[in-house]
């Protein structure tokens, strides 16, 4: 069974929610994101977010909000909160 730090998982979920609500900026998100310590869920979430640095799109929404992997990010957030 995979071991993980529940506090780190909850922090990662909270930071990701703040990022999408735009109450934290992208650089702060990356700095504050917890060390993964081998937690595959944290690693995958971080990688998905890191691959899509927010860039203003023509519509005015950030590229992050239009992320093609939003379904997977939502699944990961549910796992982190469990």
ZAMARGU-4260 file (C-alpha; in steps of 0.2 Angstrom, whole numbers, plus 5000, padded with zeros to 4 digits):
<rodrens>
0) 5000/5000/5000 | 5006/5017/4995 | 5011/5028/5010 | 5007/5047/5009 | 5006/5062/5020
5) 4987/5067/5022 | 4992/5085/5026 | 5002/5087/5011 | 4988/5080/5000 | 4975/5092/5008
10) 4987/5107/5005 | 4990/5102/4987 | 4971/5101/4984 | 4969/5118/4993 | 4983/5127/4983
15) 4976/5120/4967 | 4959/5126/4971 | 4966/5143/4975 | 4976/5143/4958 | 4960/5140/4948
20) 4950/5154/4959 | 4965/5165/4955 | 4968/5169/4974 | 4986/5163/4972 | 4998/5166/4957
25) 5006/5152/4948 | 5024/5155/4955 | 5017/5155/4973 | 5008/5139/4969 | 5024/5131/4963
30) 5034/5137/4978 | 5021/5132/4991 | 5016/5115/4983 | 5022/5101/4996 | 5036/5090/4992
35) 5030/5074/4984 | 5040/5062/4994 | 5036/5048/4981 | 5017/5052/4982 | 5012/5048/4964
40) 4996/5058/4965 | 5005/5074/4970 | 5018/5071/4957 | 5005/5069/4943 | 4995/5084/4949
45) 5011/5095/4950 | 5016/5089/4932 | 4999/5092/4925 | 4999/5110/4932 | 5017/5113/4928
50) 5015/5109/4910 | 5002/5122/4907 | 5009/5138/4914 | 4995/5151/4913 | 4996/5162/4898
55) 4982/5174/4893 | 4972/5167/4879 | 4963/5178/4866 | 4947/5175/4876 | 4955/5183/4891
60) 4954/5167/4901 | 4970/5159/4906 | 4976/5144/4897 | 4976/5135/4914 | 4957/5136/4915
65) 4956/5129/4897 | 4967/5114/4902 | 4964/5099/4891 | 4967/5088/4907 | 4954/5096/4918
70) 4944/5080/4920 | 4960/5072/4927 | 4965/5086/4938 | 4947/5085/4945 | 4949/5066/4948
75) 4966/5070/4957 | 4958/5083/4968 | 4945/5071/4973 | 4958/5058/4978 | 4968/5071/4988
80) 4953/5076/4998 | 4948/5058/5002
</rodrens>
